[in-house]
Amino acid sequence: MTLPDLRLVAADMDGTLLDADGHVPDRLWPLLDVMRERGIAFVPASGRQYATLFHTFERDAEGMAFIAENGTYVVHDGREVSSSRIDASFVRAVLDALRGASENGVDLGVVLCGTRRAYIERDDEPFLVEVRKYYLEHAVVADLGDHLDDIIKVAVYDFGDAENEVAPALAAFRDTHQVVVSGAHWVDVMAAGVNKGTALRALQKSLGVTAEQTAAFGDYLNDVELLQAADLSYAMQNAHPEVKAVARFDAPSNADEGVITVLRHLLGVDDAFSAGRP
Protein backbone atom coordinates (compact mmCIF):
# COMPACT_ATOMS: atom_id res chain seq x y z
CA MET A 1 0.00 0.00 0.00
CA THR A 2 1.28 3.46 -0.90
CA LEU A 3 0.95 5.77 2.07
CA PRO A 4 -0.10 9.41 1.56
CA ASP A 5 2.42 12.20 2.11
CA LEU A 6 0.74 13.16 5.35
CA ARG A 7 2.14 16.11 7.30
CA LEU A 8 -0.80 17.53 9.26
CA VAL A 9 -3.85 16.00 10.95
CA ALA A 10 -6.63 18.18 12.41
CA ALA A 11 -9.45 16.61 14.40
CA ASP A 12 -12.55 18.02 16.00
CA MET A 13 -13.16 16.75 19.51
CA ASP A 14 -16.81 16.21 20.51
CA GLY A 15 -18.59 13.77 18.25
CA THR A 16 -15.37 13.16 16.34
CA LEU A 17 -12.22 12.19 18.24
CA LEU A 18 -13.76 11.72 21.69
CA ASP A 19 -15.61 8.49 22.35
CA ALA A 20 -19.25 8.18 23.37
CA ASP A 21 -18.29 8.97 26.98
CA GLY A 22 -16.38 12.10 26.00
CA HIS A 23 -12.91 10.61 26.51
CA VAL A 24 -9.83 10.49 24.28
CA PRO A 25 -9.49 6.87 23.12
CA ASP A 26 -6.46 5.15 24.68
CA ARG A 27 -5.36 3.99 21.23
CA LEU A 28 -4.66 7.59 20.16
CA TRP A 29 -1.58 8.06 22.36
CA PRO A 30 0.70 5.55 20.58
CA LEU A 31 -0.44 7.01 17.25
CA LEU A 32 0.69 10.46 18.43
CA ASP A 33 4.11 8.96 19.08
CA VAL A 34 4.19 7.54 15.56
CA MET A 35 3.17 10.86 14.04
CA ARG A 36 5.74 12.79 16.07
CA GLU A 37 8.48 10.41 14.90
CA ARG A 38 7.42 10.94 11.28
CA GLY A 39 7.14 14.72 11.54
CA ILE A 40 3.34 14.75 11.25
CA ALA A 41 1.64 17.48 13.29
CA PHE A 42 -1.53 16.56 15.17
CA VAL A 43 -3.87 19.49 15.87
CA PRO A 44 -6.99 19.34 18.06
CA ALA A 45 -9.54 21.69 16.45
CA SER A 46 -12.43 22.46 18.74
CA GLY A 47 -14.95 24.90 20.10
CA ARG A 48 -13.40 24.19 23.50
CA GLN A 49 -11.12 26.76 25.11
CA TYR A 50 -7.35 26.47 24.88
CA ALA A 51 -6.92 25.71 28.58
CA THR A 52 -9.27 22.74 28.28
CA LEU A 53 -7.54 21.38 25.18
CA PHE A 54 -4.09 21.81 26.71
CA HIS A 55 -5.18 19.95 29.82
CA THR A 56 -6.54 17.09 27.71
CA PHE A 57 -3.31 16.71 25.72
CA GLU A 58 -0.84 17.85 28.39
CA ARG A 59 1.24 14.68 28.16
CA ASP A 60 1.92 15.40 24.45
CA ALA A 61 1.46 19.19 24.35
CA GLU A 62 5.12 20.08 23.76
CA GLY A 63 5.36 21.40 20.20
CA MET A 64 1.65 20.82 19.57
CA ALA A 65 -0.64 23.35 17.91
CA PHE A 66 -4.22 23.91 19.07
CA ILE A 67 -7.16 25.41 17.18
CA ALA A 68 -9.37 26.56 20.05
CA GLU A 69 -12.69 28.38 20.33
CA ASN A 70 -13.70 27.37 16.78
CA GLY A 71 -10.64 29.02 15.25
CA THR A 72 -10.76 32.33 17.10
CA TYR A 73 -7.70 31.42 19.16
CA VAL A 74 -4.74 29.46 17.79
CA VAL A 75 -1.71 28.47 19.85
CA HIS A 76 1.45 26.67 18.73
CA ASP A 77 3.89 25.30 21.31
CA GLY A 78 2.50 27.62 23.98
CA ARG A 79 2.68 30.77 21.84
CA GLU A 80 -0.32 32.63 20.47
CA VAL A 81 -0.46 32.37 16.68
CA SER A 82 -3.66 34.33 16.18
CA SER A 83 -6.72 35.60 18.01
CA SER A 84 -9.86 37.31 16.74
CA ARG A 85 -11.49 39.59 19.26
CA ILE A 86 -14.96 41.04 18.88
CA ASP A 87 -15.97 44.58 19.74
CA ALA A 88 -17.43 45.22 23.18
CA SER A 89 -20.44 47.09 21.80
CA PHE A 90 -21.25 44.13 19.56
CA VAL A 91 -20.95 41.70 22.47
CA ARG A 92 -23.39 43.86 24.42
CA ALA A 93 -25.87 43.75 21.52
CA VAL A 94 -25.64 39.96 21.43
CA LEU A 95 -26.25 39.79 25.17
CA ASP A 96 -29.32 41.98 24.79
CA ALA A 97 -30.69 39.70 22.06
CA LEU A 98 -30.08 36.62 24.19
CA ARG A 99 -31.77 38.17 27.22
CA GLY A 100 -34.76 38.84 24.97
CA ALA A 101 -34.79 35.20 23.83
CA SER A 102 -34.61 34.07 27.44
CA GLU A 103 -37.53 36.29 28.37
CA ASN A 104 -39.46 34.68 25.50
CA GLY A 105 -39.00 31.25 27.00
CA VAL A 106 -35.73 29.92 25.53
CA ASP A 107 -33.83 28.08 28.27
CA LEU A 108 -30.24 29.16 27.64
CA GLY A 109 -26.93 29.97 29.27
CA VAL A 110 -24.29 32.37 27.95
CA VAL A 111 -20.51 32.00 28.02
CA LEU A 112 -18.26 34.96 27.21
CA CYS A 113 -15.01 33.47 25.98
CA GLY A 114 -11.74 35.29 26.52
CA THR A 115 -8.33 34.05 25.43
CA ARG A 116 -7.49 32.74 28.90
CA ARG A 117 -10.80 32.61 30.81
CA ALA A 118 -14.53 32.29 30.20
CA TYR A 119 -17.23 34.21 32.08
CA ILE A 120 -20.75 33.11 32.99
CA GLU A 121 -23.64 34.54 35.02
CA ARG A 122 -25.84 31.49 35.29
CA ASP A 123 -24.62 29.21 38.08
CA ASP A 124 -27.14 26.39 38.38
CA GLU A 125 -25.66 22.92 38.32
CA PRO A 126 -27.20 21.72 35.00
CA PHE A 127 -25.56 24.64 33.17
CA LEU A 128 -22.28 24.33 35.08
CA VAL A 129 -22.07 20.65 34.09
CA GLU A 130 -22.01 21.71 30.44
CA VAL A 131 -19.63 24.63 31.00
CA ARG A 132 -17.07 22.48 32.81
CA LYS A 133 -16.83 20.13 29.82
CA TYR A 134 -15.52 22.85 27.53
CA TYR A 135 -14.23 25.70 29.71
CA LEU A 136 -11.77 24.53 32.32
CA GLU A 137 -10.91 28.13 33.18
CA HIS A 138 -14.17 29.94 33.93
CA ALA A 139 -15.53 32.40 36.46
CA VAL A 140 -19.06 33.10 37.66
CA VAL A 141 -19.67 36.87 37.62
CA ALA A 142 -22.53 39.11 38.70
CA ASP A 143 -22.91 40.81 35.31
CA LEU A 144 -21.47 39.69 31.98
CA GLY A 145 -21.75 43.29 30.85
CA ASP A 146 -18.76 44.10 33.07
CA HIS A 147 -16.51 41.68 31.16
CA LEU A 148 -16.73 42.72 27.51
CA ASP A 149 -13.03 43.25 26.78
CA ASP A 150 -10.76 40.61 25.24
CA ILE A 151 -13.74 38.51 24.11
CA ILE A 152 -13.13 36.21 21.14
CA LYS A 153 -16.42 34.30 21.13
CA VAL A 154 -19.91 34.29 22.62
CA ALA A 155 -21.05 30.72 23.21
CA VAL A 156 -24.68 29.94 23.98
CA TYR A 157 -25.95 26.70 25.45
CA ASP A 158 -29.57 25.93 24.58
CA PHE A 159 -31.19 23.29 26.78
CA GLY A 160 -33.60 22.65 23.91
CA ASP A 161 -32.78 22.71 20.19
CA ALA A 162 -30.01 25.22 19.39
CA GLU A 163 -30.51 25.10 15.62
CA ASN A 164 -34.19 26.04 15.92
CA GLU A 165 -34.29 28.19 19.06
CA VAL A 166 -31.13 30.17 19.82
CA ALA A 167 -29.78 30.35 16.26
CA PRO A 168 -32.87 32.15 14.87
CA ALA A 169 -32.69 34.65 17.77
CA LEU A 170 -29.18 35.56 16.56
CA ALA A 171 -29.95 35.60 12.84
CA ALA A 172 -29.71 39.40 12.59
CA PHE A 173 -26.00 39.21 13.43
CA ARG A 174 -25.13 36.95 10.49
CA ASP A 175 -24.65 39.94 8.19
CA THR A 176 -21.58 41.11 10.07
CA HIS A 177 -20.39 38.15 12.17
CA GLN A 178 -20.24 34.38 12.21
CA VAL A 179 -23.18 32.66 13.88
CA VAL A 180 -22.45 28.93 13.88
CA VAL A 181 -24.42 26.01 15.25
CA SER A 182 -21.57 24.02 16.76
CA GLY A 183 -23.56 21.22 18.36
CA ALA A 184 -27.07 20.07 19.12
CA HIS A 185 -27.17 22.52 22.04
CA TRP A 186 -24.48 25.10 21.23
CA VAL A 187 -24.36 28.22 19.05
CA ASP A 188 -21.20 30.33 18.73
CA VAL A 189 -20.93 33.97 17.68
CA MET A 190 -17.53 35.09 16.36
CA ALA A 191 -15.85 37.65 14.17
CA ALA A 192 -16.60 37.49 10.44
CA GLY A 193 -14.37 35.25 8.37
CA VAL A 194 -13.04 33.32 11.35
CA ASN A 195 -13.54 29.58 11.61
CA LYS A 196 -11.62 26.35 12.02
CA GLY A 197 -10.82 26.35 8.31
CA THR A 198 -9.12 29.77 8.28
CA ALA A 199 -7.17 28.70 11.36
CA LEU A 200 -6.07 25.47 9.69
CA ARG A 201 -4.99 27.30 6.53
CA ALA A 202 -2.92 29.69 8.65
CA LEU A 203 -1.23 26.73 10.33
CA GLN A 204 -0.61 25.08 6.96
CA LYS A 205 1.13 28.24 5.79
CA SER A 206 3.24 28.60 8.94
CA LEU A 207 4.25 24.92 8.86
CA GLY A 208 4.87 24.79 5.11
CA VAL A 209 2.18 22.15 4.64
CA THR A 210 -0.28 21.90 1.73
CA ALA A 211 -3.93 20.89 1.71
CA GLU A 212 -2.86 17.74 -0.12
CA GLN A 213 -0.72 16.82 2.89
CA THR A 214 -3.52 17.47 5.38
CA ALA A 215 -6.18 15.20 6.85
CA ALA A 216 -9.15 16.60 8.78
CA PHE A 217 -12.01 15.00 10.71
CA GLY A 218 -15.34 16.50 11.78
CA ASP A 219 -18.96 15.85 12.55
CA TYR A 220 -20.87 19.12 12.94
CA LEU A 221 -21.58 22.39 11.15
CA ASN A 222 -18.64 24.22 12.71
CA ASP A 223 -16.36 21.66 11.04
CA VAL A 224 -17.39 22.40 7.44
CA GLU A 225 -14.61 24.91 6.72
CA LEU A 226 -12.07 22.69 8.49
CA LEU A 227 -12.84 19.84 6.10
CA GLN A 228 -12.73 22.18 3.12
CA ALA A 229 -9.13 23.07 4.00
CA ALA A 230 -7.92 19.45 3.73
CA ASP A 231 -7.82 17.13 0.73
CA LEU A 232 -8.12 14.14 3.04
CA SER A 233 -11.41 15.23 4.61
CA TYR A 234 -13.45 12.77 6.66
CA ALA A 235 -17.00 13.04 7.98
CA MET A 236 -17.83 10.76 10.86
CA GLN A 237 -20.64 8.25 10.38
CA ASN A 238 -22.59 10.21 13.00
CA ALA A 239 -21.99 13.55 11.23
CA HIS A 240 -24.59 16.16 10.30
CA PRO A 241 -25.80 15.65 6.69
CA GLU A 242 -24.28 18.97 5.58
CA VAL A 243 -20.89 17.85 6.87
CA LYS A 244 -21.16 14.55 5.00
CA ALA A 245 -21.96 16.50 1.84
CA VAL A 246 -18.68 18.44 2.13
CA ALA A 247 -16.28 15.66 3.14
CA ARG A 248 -14.54 13.55 0.50
CA PHE A 249 -14.48 10.41 2.66
CA ASP A 250 -16.41 8.67 5.41
CA ALA A 251 -15.08 7.48 8.77
CA PRO A 252 -16.72 5.19 11.32
CA SER A 253 -18.53 6.94 14.16
CA ASN A 254 -16.76 8.45 17.14
CA ALA A 255 -18.32 5.71 19.29
CA ASP A 256 -16.41 3.21 17.10
CA GLU A 257 -13.15 5.21 17.31
CA GLY A 258 -13.41 6.25 13.68
CA VAL A 259 -10.54 8.76 13.79
CA ILE A 260 -8.24 6.08 15.20
CA THR A 261 -9.30 3.58 12.54
CA VAL A 262 -8.63 5.99 9.69
CA LEU A 263 -5.33 7.23 11.11
CA ARG A 264 -4.06 3.66 11.49
CA HIS A 265 -4.87 3.17 7.82
CA LEU A 266 -3.23 6.42 6.70
CA LEU A 267 -0.13 5.68 8.74
CA GLY A 268 0.12 2.11 7.50
CA VAL A 269 -0.29 0.72 10.99
CA ASP A 270 -3.34 -1.21 9.92
CA ASP A 271 -4.40 -1.53 6.27
CA ALA A 272 -7.59 -3.45 6.95
CA PHE A 273 -9.79 -0.35 6.71
CA SER A 274 -10.88 1.00 3.34
CA ALA A 275 -11.28 4.76 3.58
CA GLY A 276 -13.12 5.23 0.31
CA ARG A 277 -16.84 5.55 -0.11
CA PRO A 278 -18.82 2.73 -1.75
C-alpha positions as CSV (number, residue, x, y, z in Angstrom):
1,M,0.0,0.0,0.0
2,T,1.3,3.5,-0.9
3,L,1.0,5.8,2.1
4,P,-0.1,9.4,1.6
5,D,2.4,12.2,2.1
6,L,0.7,13.2,5.3
7,R,2.1,16.1,7.3
8,L,-0.8,17.5,9.3
9,V,-3.9,16.0,11.0
10,A,-6.6,18.2,12.4
11,A,-9.4,16.6,14.4
12,D,-12.5,18.0,16.0
13,M,-13.2,16.7,19.5
14,D,-16.8,16.2,20.5
15,G,-18.6,13.8,18.3
16,T,-15.4,13.2,16.3
17,L,-12.2,12.2,18.2
18,L,-13.8,11.7,21.7
19,D,-15.6,8.5,22.3
20,A,-19.3,8.2,23.4
21,D,-18.3,9.0,27.0
22,G,-16.4,12.1,26.0
23,H,-12.9,10.6,26.5
24,V,-9.8,10.5,24.3
25,P,-9.5,6.9,23.1
26,D,-6.5,5.2,24.7
27,R,-5.4,4.0,21.2
28,L,-4.7,7.6,20.2
29,W,-1.6,8.1,22.4
30,P,0.7,5.5,20.6
31,L,-0.4,7.0,17.2
32,L,0.7,10.5,18.4
33,D,4.1,9.0,19.1
34,V,4.2,7.5,15.6
35,M,3.2,10.9,14.0
36,R,5.7,12.8,16.1
37,E,8.5,10.4,14.9
38,R,7.4,10.9,11.3
39,G,7.1,14.7,11.5
40,I,3.3,14.7,11.2
41,A,1.6,17.5,13.3
42,F,-1.5,16.6,15.2
43,V,-3.9,19.5,15.9
44,P,-7.0,19.3,18.1
45,A,-9.5,21.7,16.4
46,S,-12.4,22.5,18.7
47,G,-14.9,24.9,20.1
48,R,-13.4,24.2,23.5
49,Q,-11.1,26.8,25.1
50,Y,-7.4,26.5,24.9
51,A,-6.9,25.7,28.6
52,T,-9.3,22.7,28.3
53,L,-7.5,21.4,25.2
54,F,-4.1,21.8,26.7
55,H,-5.2,19.9,29.8
56,T,-6.5,17.1,27.7
57,F,-3.3,16.7,25.7
58,E,-0.8,17.8,28.4
59,R,1.2,14.7,28.2
60,D,1.9,15.4,24.5
61,A,1.5,19.2,24.4
62,E,5.1,20.1,23.8
63,G,5.4,21.4,20.2
64,M,1.7,20.8,19.6
65,A,-0.6,23.3,17.9
66,F,-4.2,23.9,19.1
67,I,-7.2,25.4,17.2
68,A,-9.4,26.6,20.0
69,E,-12.7,28.4,20.3
70,N,-13.7,27.4,16.8
71,G,-10.6,29.0,15.3
72,T,-10.8,32.3,17.1
73,Y,-7.7,31.4,19.2
74,V,-4.7,29.5,17.8
75,V,-1.7,28.5,19.9
76,H,1.5,26.7,18.7
77,D,3.9,25.3,21.3
78,G,2.5,27.6,24.0
79,R,2.7,30.8,21.8
80,E,-0.3,32.6,20.5
81,V,-0.5,32.4,16.7
82,S,-3.7,34.3,16.2
83,S,-6.7,35.6,18.0
84,S,-9.9,37.3,16.7
85,R,-11.5,39.6,19.3
86,I,-15.0,41.0,18.9
87,D,-16.0,44.6,19.7
88,A,-17.4,45.2,23.2
89,S,-20.4,47.1,21.8
90,F,-21.3,44.1,19.6
91,V,-20.9,41.7,22.5
92,R,-23.4,43.9,24.4
93,A,-25.9,43.8,21.5
94,V,-25.6,40.0,21.4
95,L,-26.2,39.8,25.2
96,D,-29.3,42.0,24.8
97,A,-30.7,39.7,22.1
98,L,-30.1,36.6,24.2
99,R,-31.8,38.2,27.2
100,G,-34.8,38.8,25.0
101,A,-34.8,35.2,23.8
102,S,-34.6,34.1,27.4
103,E,-37.5,36.3,28.4
104,N,-39.5,34.7,25.5
105,G,-39.0,31.2,27.0
106,V,-35.7,29.9,25.5
107,D,-33.8,28.1,28.3
108,L,-30.2,29.2,27.6
109,G,-26.9,30.0,29.3
110,V,-24.3,32.4,27.9
111,V,-20.5,32.0,28.0
112,L,-18.3,35.0,27.2
113,C,-15.0,33.5,26.0
114,G,-11.7,35.3,26.5
115,T,-8.3,34.0,25.4
116,R,-7.5,32.7,28.9
117,R,-10.8,32.6,30.8
118,A,-14.5,32.3,30.2
119,Y,-17.2,34.2,32.1
120,I,-20.8,33.1,33.0
121,E,-23.6,34.5,35.0
122,R,-25.8,31.5,35.3
123,D,-24.6,29.2,38.1
124,D,-27.1,26.4,38.4
125,E,-25.7,22.9,38.3
126,P,-27.2,21.7,35.0
127,F,-25.6,24.6,33.2
128,L,-22.3,24.3,35.1
129,V,-22.1,20.7,34.1
130,E,-22.0,21.7,30.4
131,V,-19.6,24.6,31.0
132,R,-17.1,22.5,32.8
133,K,-16.8,20.1,29.8
134,Y,-15.5,22.9,27.5
135,Y,-14.2,25.7,29.7
136,L,-11.8,24.5,32.3
137,E,-10.9,28.1,33.2
138,H,-14.2,29.9,33.9
139,A,-15.5,32.4,36.5
140,V,-19.1,33.1,37.7
141,V,-19.7,36.9,37.6
142,A,-22.5,39.1,38.7
143,D,-22.9,40.8,35.3
144,L,-21.5,39.7,32.0
145,G,-21.7,43.3,30.9
146,D,-18.8,44.1,33.1
147,H,-16.5,41.7,31.2
148,L,-16.7,42.7,27.5
149,D,-13.0,43.2,26.8
150,D,-10.8,40.6,25.2
151,I,-13.7,38.5,24.1
152,I,-13.1,36.2,21.1
153,K,-16.4,34.3,21.1
154,V,-19.9,34.3,22.6
155,A,-21.1,30.7,23.2
156,V,-24.7,29.9,24.0
157,Y,-26.0,26.7,25.5
158,D,-29.6,25.9,24.6
159,F,-31.2,23.3,26.8
160,G,-33.6,22.7,23.9
161,D,-32.8,22.7,20.2
162,A,-30.0,25.2,19.4
163,E,-30.5,25.1,15.6
164,N,-34.2,26.0,15.9
165,E,-34.3,28.2,19.1
166,V,-31.1,30.2,19.8
167,A,-29.8,30.3,16.3
168,P,-32.9,32.2,14.9
169,A,-32.7,34.6,17.8
170,L,-29.2,35.6,16.6
171,A,-30.0,35.6,12.8
172,A,-29.7,39.4,12.6
173,F,-26.0,39.2,13.4
174,R,-25.1,37.0,10.5
175,D,-24.7,39.9,8.2
176,T,-21.6,41.1,10.1
177,H,-20.4,38.2,12.2
178,Q,-20.2,34.4,12.2
179,V,-23.2,32.7,13.9
180,V,-22.5,28.9,13.9
181,V,-24.4,26.0,15.3
182,S,-21.6,24.0,16.8
183,G,-23.6,21.2,18.4
184,A,-27.1,20.1,19.1
185,H,-27.2,22.5,22.0
186,W,-24.5,25.1,21.2
187,V,-24.4,28.2,19.1
188,D,-21.2,30.3,18.7
189,V,-20.9,34.0,17.7
190,M,-17.5,35.1,16.4
191,A,-15.8,37.7,14.2
192,A,-16.6,37.5,10.4
193,G,-14.4,35.2,8.4
194,V,-13.0,33.3,11.3
195,N,-13.5,29.6,11.6
196,K,-11.6,26.3,12.0
197,G,-10.8,26.4,8.3
198,T,-9.1,29.8,8.3
199,A,-7.2,28.7,11.4
200,L,-6.1,25.5,9.7
201,R,-5.0,27.3,6.5
202,A,-2.9,29.7,8.7
203,L,-1.2,26.7,10.3
204,Q,-0.6,25.1,7.0
205,K,1.1,28.2,5.8
206,S,3.2,28.6,8.9
207,L,4.3,24.9,8.9
208,G,4.9,24.8,5.1
209,V,2.2,22.1,4.6
210,T,-0.3,21.9,1.7
211,A,-3.9,20.9,1.7
212,E,-2.9,17.7,-0.1
213,Q,-0.7,16.8,2.9
214,T,-3.5,17.5,5.4
215,A,-6.2,15.2,6.9
216,A,-9.1,16.6,8.8
217,F,-12.0,15.0,10.7
218,G,-15.3,16.5,11.8
219,D,-19.0,15.8,12.5
220,Y,-20.9,19.1,12.9
221,L,-21.6,22.4,11.1
222,N,-18.6,24.2,12.7
223,D,-16.4,21.7,11.0
224,V,-17.4,22.4,7.4
225,E,-14.6,24.9,6.7
226,L,-12.1,22.7,8.5
227,L,-12.8,19.8,6.1
228,Q,-12.7,22.2,3.1
229,A,-9.1,23.1,4.0
230,A,-7.9,19.5,3.7
231,D,-7.8,17.1,0.7
232,L,-8.1,14.1,3.0
233,S,-11.4,15.2,4.6
234,Y,-13.5,12.8,6.7
235,A,-17.0,13.0,8.0
236,M,-17.8,10.8,10.9
237,Q,-20.6,8.2,10.4
238,N,-22.6,10.2,13.0
239,A,-22.0,13.6,11.2
240,H,-24.6,16.2,10.3
241,P,-25.8,15.7,6.7
242,E,-24.3,19.0,5.6
243,V,-20.9,17.8,6.9
244,K,-21.2,14.5,5.0
245,A,-22.0,16.5,1.8
246,V,-18.7,18.4,2.1
247,A,-16.3,15.7,3.1
248,R,-14.5,13.5,0.5
249,F,-14.5,10.4,2.7
250,D,-16.4,8.7,5.4
251,A,-15.1,7.5,8.8
252,P,-16.7,5.2,11.3
253,S,-18.5,6.9,14.2
254,N,-16.8,8.5,17.1
255,A,-18.3,5.7,19.3
256,D,-16.4,3.2,17.1
257,E,-13.2,5.2,17.3
258,G,-13.4,6.2,13.7
259,V,-10.5,8.8,13.8
260,I,-8.2,6.1,15.2
261,T,-9.3,3.6,12.5
262,V,-8.6,6.0,9.7
263,L,-5.3,7.2,11.1
264,R,-4.1,3.7,11.5
265,H,-4.9,3.2,7.8
266,L,-3.2,6.4,6.7
267,L,-0.1,5.7,8.7
268,G,0.1,2.1,7.5
269,V,-0.3,0.7,11.0
270,D,-3.3,-1.2,9.9
271,D,-4.4,-1.5,6.3
272,A,-7.6,-3.4,6.9
273,F,-9.8,-0.3,6.7
274,S,-10.9,1.0,3.3
275,A,-11.3,4.8,3.6
276,G,-13.1,5.2,0.3
277,R,-16.8,5.5,-0.1
278,P,-18.8,2.7,-1.7
